[in-house]
Amino acid sequence: MTPTELMGDPGPGGCFGRFGGRFVPEALVAACVDLEQAFRAAWSDPAFRIELDRLLRHYGGRPTPVSRCPRLSEEIGVEVLLKREDLTHTGSHKLNNVVGQGLLARRMGKSRLIAETGAGQHGVATATAAALFDMECVVYMGEVDIGRQELNVFRMELLGAEVRPVASGSRTLKDAVNEALRDWVGSVVDTHYCLGSVMGPHPYPWMVREFQRVIGEEAREQCRELLGGGDPALVVACAGGGSNAAGIFAGFADDTAAALVAVEAAGGAALTGGLPGVLHGMRSALLQDEVGQILEAESISAGLDYPGIGPEHAHLADIGRARYHSATDQQVLDAFQVLARTEGIIPALESAHAIAWVLANAGTDELPLGSTVLVNLSGRGDKDVAQVRDLLRP
Ligand SMILES: *Cc1c(COP(=O)(O)O)cnc(C)c1O
């Protein structure tokens, strides 16, 4: 690691410029420090890396391909490449993170995983890892979200996890994170908190980005193979907390001149519509009112309903290395159908935000005709088909 590295090790303070840090109660400082040290040791231990790589291959289905999109490219005049995280086991990039954290938890001697979940996707992923590593699993989920995502609640139960309803606050994701942190204060001896994105107190934003870095490392080499040694002009990903975006950006931020673009939900755009503040142990860009009350994010894709974004993204925006835009629900619904019809790929509604931005900007200065853009297809859309049907055929 060199100090000039953009997406490198943030050091013991966990700061990304003026963002990040570790704003947790005294009782959790030691837990975070232990976790940071354990991760640092594991990440530089070849045996850990080999075991993780083996699991991601033989259990997760990695490496995922980069696919050309001939029909879509022809239609919009821009060459579109897709990094196919939709093809990983369980259908999204989330598996990379939970397998990494599960393996780390086992190495730390923990027997129990806890997690927060909003739409249920990260809860399902954590329950999957808990089954894989034979660990007890408790997932905190807001009562409102439990009502909206019954099928994922059942999935978690099938996988052997207990879903604990959270009745405080707005009874959604932000409250589930608080409840999981509260559990961890009293349970840290045998429990690992498996956080779902590049957010929260140090070391999570850094650690989760490193577990997702595999997306970007693979994609950079795969693009060079497809493009005769060249890099795409642009790399685009959707961003809720920002983990799939951070993972793919990490492969390009330091080693290429590719422009980096993250696309938030228009109703949850922490970087385009938020302000700096402290929440869930980190300083970052947050949706809040003028007195600092956190606002509810709202979008067509439940997986992007987080009122903040990871601190490293706030920093990348600050220094201009990445740019942050948003897509509306209608643009997303259109993009969802366009990719299905032209390429035979039904994207997750989250991923459709990235496609929507490409469709809206093809042929502009952002994305000139003839340029090449790599899109991180973070997940597959099977989970969203019923919702989209109800929206299209009310
Ligand atoms: C959870 C999820 C996201 C949003 O999370 P990030 O941390 O921003 O990547 C995006 N896409 C899919 C398919 C998801 O399941």
The ligand as a MOL file (V3000), in Angstrom:
LIG
                    3D

  0  0  0     0  0            999 V3000
M  V30 BEGIN CTAB
M  V30 COUNTS 15 15 0 0 0
M  V30 BEGIN ATOM
M  V30 1 C -28.4590 -4.4230 -1.4320 0
M  V30 2 C -28.3280 -4.2000 -2.8750 0
M  V30 3 C -27.8200 -3.0010 -3.4020 0
M  V30 4 C -27.4830 -1.8210 -2.5420 0
M  V30 5 O -26.4140 -1.9870 -1.6860 0
M  V30 6 P -24.9810 -1.3400 -1.9330 0
M  V30 7 O -24.2820 -1.5030 -0.6490 0
M  V30 8 O -25.1800 0.0950 -2.3210 0
M  V30 9 O -24.3350 -2.0970 -3.0390 0
M  V30 10 C -27.6690 -2.8870 -4.7670 0
M  V30 11 N -28.0220 -3.9010 -5.5920 0
M  V30 12 C -28.5050 -5.0590 -5.1370 0
M  V30 13 C -28.8780 -6.1340 -6.1100 0
M  V30 14 C -28.6830 -5.2540 -3.7620 0
M  V30 15 O -29.1910 -6.4090 -3.3110 0
M  V30 END ATOM
M  V30 BEGIN BOND
M  V30 1 1 1 2
M  V30 2 1 2 3
M  V30 3 2 2 14
M  V30 4 1 3 4
M  V30 5 2 3 10
M  V30 6 1 4 5
M  V30 7 1 5 6
M  V30 8 2 6 7
M  V30 9 1 6 8
M  V30 10 1 6 9
M  V30 11 1 10 11
M  V30 12 2 11 12
M  V30 13 1 12 13
M  V30 14 1 12 14
M  V30 15 1 14 15
M  V30 END BOND
M  V30 END CTAB
M  END
